[in-house]
Amino acid sequence: MTDKNQRPNVGVFVTCLADMFRPSVAFATIKLLETSGCTVSVPERQTCCGQPAYNSGDKATTAEIARQTIEAFDGYEYIVGPSGSCIGMLHYYPDLFNDDDPWKKRAEALKSRAYEITQFLTDIINVELTNTAFDGTITYHDSCSGLRQLGIKEQPRKLLANVEKLQLHEMEEAETCCGFGGTFCVKYPEISNRMVSNKTDYISASKAQTLVGGDLGCLLNMAGKLKREGKTVDVRHVVEILAGMTDTPAIGGAEYALAKSL
């Protein structure tokens, strides 16, 4: 936990998916951090975290991206992003460099300062968000990287518990993978489709009106499957709920797609 008399200096890692598909997630992240008393910046030099290259075995390209990211966020007390998957990739950076490479030490320093947004709000600055309401029932999906790599499970639920009128209906197998897995869904489409089909069955059985999670890759995958199945479950990133920014259409909504095309 930081000194309450000091404003944490935070650099926001926007992520590719937020930048290209759901900018509201980045804006909601910034709002939450500023409301919590942080000094917030968005470094312009940031790009992809390097996970697609890493998952494809291209260590050289991943190391190049890592060096770019390390330099982009140099000088920030914390690096915070709305994705356990992308922040988890930043935690892999030290493995890309040999022990005698000076970049390894810099990568370890970046890792020690990098947090997923709900993890940062609860575990690092210990805030309790209030004055937010969401009139509806939700179910929560635990993304693989956030859950298994970063230990993110109770943090989003703790924050959501302070949202007025919100009701959480836990689904069966909330911790089970949705089948996206970055390049996994490209390499193994039939297995991926079976996994997301199982997931949408659990979502429907929860009787929740809205599916919520902390990783856009998972949410885009499940939103697409729900839409193809004709199910009327809204899909939103947890930061949109916590920040009270739910005026935009849900992920995959027709109105949102139209707005993006104009």
C-alpha positions in Angstrom: 0.0 0.0 0.0 1.3 3.4 -0.9 1.6 6.5 1.3 -1.9 8.1 1.3 -0.3 11.6 1.2 1.5 10.8 -2.0 -0.3 10.6 -5.4 0.9 7.4 -7.2 2.4 8.2 -10.6 0.8 5.7 -12.9 1.4 4.9 -16.6 -1.6 3.2 -18.2 -0.9 0.2 -20.5 -3.9 0.6 -22.8 -3.6 -2.8 -24.6 -4.1 -3.4 -28.3 -7.7 -4.7 -27.9 -8.8 -1.7 -25.9 -7.2 0.6 -28.5 -8.7 -1.0 -31.5 -12.0 -2.4 -30.3 -13.1 -0.9 -27.0 -11.5 2.5 -26.2 -14.1 3.0 -23.4 -12.2 0.4 -21.4 -9.1 2.5 -21.5 -11.0 5.7 -20.5 -12.8 3.8 -17.7 -9.4 2.7 -16.4 -8.1 6.2 -16.4 -11.2 7.5 -14.6 -10.8 4.8 -11.9 -7.2 5.7 -11.3 -7.8 9.4 -11.2 -10.8 9.0 -8.9 -8.5 7.0 -6.7 -6.0 9.8 -6.4 -3.4 8.8 -8.9 -1.5 11.0 -11.3 -2.2 9.3 -14.6 -0.3 9.3 -18.0 -0.7 7.3 -21.2 2.8 6.9 -22.7 2.5 7.5 -26.5 5.4 5.1 -27.3 3.7 2.0 -26.0 2.6 -0.7 -28.5 1.7 -4.3 -28.2 2.8 -6.3 -25.1 4.4 -8.9 -27.4 2.2 -11.8 -26.4 1.3 -12.9 -30.0 4.9 -13.1 -30.9 5.8 -14.8 -27.6 3.0 -17.4 -28.0 4.3 -18.1 -31.6 7.8 -18.8 -30.4 9.3 -15.6 -31.8 11.6 -14.7 -28.9 13.6 -12.2 -30.9 10.6 -10.0 -31.8 9.2 -10.4 -28.3 12.5 -9.1 -26.8 12.4 -6.1 -29.2 8.9 -5.3 -28.1 9.9 -5.7 -24.5 12.7 -3.2 -24.8 10.3 -0.7 -26.4 7.8 -1.2 -23.6 10.4 -0.9 -20.9 11.6 2.4 -22.3 8.1 3.7 -22.8 7.2 3.2 -19.2 10.6 4.3 -17.7 10.1 6.7 -14.8 6.6 5.6 -13.8 6.0 4.4 -10.3 3.4 1.9 -11.5 2.3 0.4 -14.8 -1.4 -0.5 -14.7 -3.6 -2.0 -17.4 -7.1 -3.4 -17.8 -5.9 -6.9 -18.8 -4.4 -9.7 -16.7 -3.2 -11.3 -20.0 -1.2 -8.3 -21.1 0.1 -7.4 -17.7 1.0 -11.1 -17.3 3.1 -10.8 -20.5 5.0 -7.9 -18.9 5.8 -10.3 -16.1 7.5 -12.7 -18.6 9.9 -10.0 -19.8 12.8 -11.0 -17.5 12.8 -14.5 -19.1 13.6 -13.0 -22.5 17.1 -11.8 -21.5 20.3 -13.5 -20.3 21.5 -12.9 -16.7 24.4 -10.7 -18.0 22.1 -8.6 -20.2 21.4 -5.1 -18.7 17.9 -5.3 -20.1 17.1 -8.2 -17.7 17.5 -5.9 -14.6 15.3 -3.3 -16.3 12.7 -6.0 -17.2 12.6 -7.2 -13.6 12.1 -3.6 -12.4 9.2 -3.2 -14.9 7.7 -6.5 -13.7 7.8 -5.4 -10.0 5.7 -2.2 -11.0 3.2 -3.8 -13.3 -0.4 -4.5 -12.1 -3.8 -5.4 -13.5 -6.3 -2.6 -12.6 -8.4 -4.4 -10.0 -5.3 -5.9 -8.4 -3.8 -2.4 -8.2 -6.9 -0.8 -6.7 -7.3 -3.4 -4.0 -3.9 -4.8 -3.3 -1.7 -1.7 -3.8 -3.6 1.5 -3.0 -6.4 -0.2 -1.1 -9.4 1.9 -2.3 -13.1 1.2 -1.8 -15.0 2.7 -4.8 -18.3 4.2 -3.9 -21.0 6.3 -5.5 -21.4 3.9 -8.4 -24.6 2.0 -9.3 -25.5 -0.7 -11.8 -29.1 -1.9 -11.7 -28.9 -5.5 -12.9 -27.6 -9.0 -12.4 -24.1 -10.0 -13.6 -22.0 -13.1 -13.7 -18.2 -13.0 -13.7 -15.7 -14.8 -15.8 -12.2 -15.4 -14.4 -9.6 -15.0 -17.2 -6.8 -17.6 -17.2 -3.8 -15.3 -17.1 -5.2 -13.0 -14.4 -6.4 -15.9 -12.3 -3.5 -18.4 -12.6 -0.6 -16.1 -13.2 -1.4 -13.0 -11.2 -3.8 -14.4 -8.6 -6.7 -12.2 -9.5 -10.0 -13.7 -8.1 -11.4 -11.8 -5.2 -10.1 -8.4 -6.2 -12.8 -7.6 -8.8 -15.5 -9.2 -6.7 -14.5 -7.0 -3.7 -14.8 -3.9 -5.9 -18.1 -5.0 -7.4 -19.6 -5.6 -4.0 -19.5 -1.8 -3.5 -21.6 -1.1 -6.6 -25.1 -0.2 -5.6 -28.0 -2.3 -6.9 -25.6 -4.8 -8.6 -26.3 -8.5 -8.0 -23.7 -11.1 -8.7 -24.8 -14.5 -9.9 -21.8 -16.8 -9.9 -21.8 -19.2 -12.9 -20.7 -22.8 -12.8 -17.0 -23.1 -13.8 -16.3 -19.4 -13.6 -12.6 -20.3 -13.6 -12.7 -22.4 -16.7 -11.0 -21.1 -19.9 -13.4 -19.6 -22.5 -11.3 -21.1 -25.4 -9.8 -17.8 -26.7 -6.2 -18.1 -25.5 -4.8 -15.6 -28.0 -3.3 -17.8 -30.8 -4.9 -20.9 -29.3 -8.3 -20.2 -31.0 -6.5 -19.8 -34.3 -4.4 -23.0 -34.0 -7.3 -25.1 -32.6 -10.6 -23.6 -33.7 -12.7 -26.7 -33.2 -11.5 -27.2 -29.6 -11.8 -23.4 -29.0 -15.4 -23.4 -30.2 -16.4 -26.3 -28.0 -14.9 -24.5 -25.0 -16.7 -21.3 -25.6 -19.9 -23.2 -26.2 -19.6 -24.7 -22.8 -19.0 -21.3 -21.4 -22.0 -19.7 -22.9 -24.1 -22.6 -21.5 -22.9 -21.8 -18.0 -23.5 -18.0 -18.6 -27.1 -18.7 -19.6 -27.7 -21.0 -16.7 -26.6 -18.3 -14.3 -29.7 -16.2 -15.4 -27.5 -13.1 -15.3 -28.3 -10.2 -17.6 -24.7 -9.2 -18.1 -21.4 -11.1 -18.4 -18.5 -9.2 -16.8 -14.7 -10.0 -17.0 -11.3 -8.4 -16.9 -9.8 -9.3 -20.3 -11.1 -8.1 -23.6 -9.9 -11.1 -25.5 -12.1 -13.4 -23.5 -15.0 -11.0 -23.5 -14.9 -10.5 -27.3 -14.8 -14.2 -27.8 -17.8 -14.9 -25.5 -19.7 -11.9 -26.8 -19.4 -13.2 -30.3 -20.5 -16.7 -29.4 -23.5 -15.4 -27.4 -24.5 -13.2 -30.3 -24.3 -16.1 -32.8 -26.4 -18.3 -30.5 -29.0 -15.5 -30.3 -28.6 -15.1 -26.5 -29.5 -11.7 -25.1 -26.7 -11.4 -22.5 -24.8 -8.1 -22.5 -21.0 -8.3 -22.1 -18.9 -5.6 -20.4 -15.5 -5.1 -19.0 -15.4 -4.8 -15.2 -13.9 -1.3 -15.3 -16.9 0.0 -17.2 -19.1 -1.2 -14.4 -16.8 0.1 -11.7 -16.4 3.5 -13.3 -20.1 3.9 -14.0 -19.4 4.1 -17.7 -22.2 1.9 -19.1 -23.9 4.4 -21.5 -22.1 2.9 -24.5 -23.6 -0.3 -26.0 -22.4 -3.6 -24.7 -19.5 -5.4 -26.3 -20.6 -6.8 -29.7 -23.8 -4.7 -29.6 -25.1 -3.6 -33.0 -25.3 0.0 -31.9 -21.6 -0.1 -30.9 -20.5 -1.6 -34.1 -22.4 1.1 -36.0 -20.9 3.9 -33.9 -17.4 2.6 -34.6 -18.0 2.6 -38.4 -19.1 6.3 -38.5 
